[in-house]
Amino acid sequence: MKKSIFGVAALMLVLLASCNSGTETTVWTLDLNNTTTSLSYDDDGLWSGLYSTAVDDFVAQTFTFHHRAAVSQYVFEGQTYETTYYMGYGVSKNNKADATLPESAITKGGLNGEGTPYMTCYWGDYYDATKGELNRTSDITFTGADSYKPQAVYLTNTAQVVSTLKNGGSYDARAFKDGDYLLLTVKALNENNEVVEGNEVKYYLADFRDGKTFINEEWAKIDLTPLGVCFGITFTMESTDKNEYGFLTPTYFALDGLTVIPQWAK
């Protein structure tokens, strides 16, 4: 009889352990060595699909990064020229902190070290302002579950942004001075890809207010839990260096280590 009681107790412990293991938190973190979208790089360590009009959004794990490339035509002295441009996200593993390449992170690599891949984003301020809410350039949407709880993301500046903030740059961009700032805001998206008002996280990529001279030159972990349950996130930027046509500060940033938890996970 004692053996039977012991056997039942042992079985109950096994079943309990099994149930507990099934409720462990499921955490999904961006891994750029495991992507759905085919990934190859050019000689500068930039994603070869960056300027390809045949490539749409970039997909990795449960994350879909908005990316669009297009061809623009213009006429100069009677000749028609074409130029290819893109907006949104790309992938880079450039390890030079090269200020001539907009997609080169100041950290020379992702969270895993120099030369490892990371995401970059070109935020189109004019495009976002004129094309409507559902055509934003910096959306990241989540797939594979009903909704998610964003946990964290790591952010840093690109080398070009850092150089511009310190020394000034092209298109009349000036070096930052007292009172200037470069602000990145993360916002939650609902199931209709609309911004959830009031759910946002702010991070200063550069802050020269109140006597500070801060420029982010390393990976900074940003807490995203205030965004709550959502179906995606989007970014906007704000700079004190702009004119009537838009931003003079380059509107690029880099990210890595985006982490989310499915809503159903305990």
Sequence and secondary structure as in RCSB ss.txt:
>XXXX:A:sequence
MKKSIFGVAALMLVLLASCNSGTETTVWTLDLNNTTTSLSYDDDGLWSGLYSTAVDDFVAQTFTFHHRAAVSQYV
FEGQTYETTYYMGYGVSKNNKADATLPESAITKGGLNGEGTPYMTCYWGDYYDATKGELNRTSDITFTGADSYKP
QAVYLTNTAQVVSTLKNGGSYDARAFKDGDYLLLTVKALNENNEVVEGNEVKYYLADFRDGKTFINEEWAKIDLT
PLGVCFGITFTMESTDKNEYGFLTPTYFALDGLTVIPQWAK
>XXXX:A:secstr
 HHHHHHHHHHHHHHHHHHHHHTS   EE  TTS SS   B TTSBBTTTT TT   EEETTEEE EEEEEEEEE
ETTEEEEEEEEEEEEEE   S  TTSTT BTTSEETTEET  EEEEE  HHHHHHH GGG SS EEE SSS EEE
EEEEEE BHHHHHHHHH  STT     TT EEEEEEEEE TTS EEEEEEEEEEEEE GGG  EE  S EEEE G
GG SBSEEEEEEEES EETTEESS  EEEEEEEEEEETT  
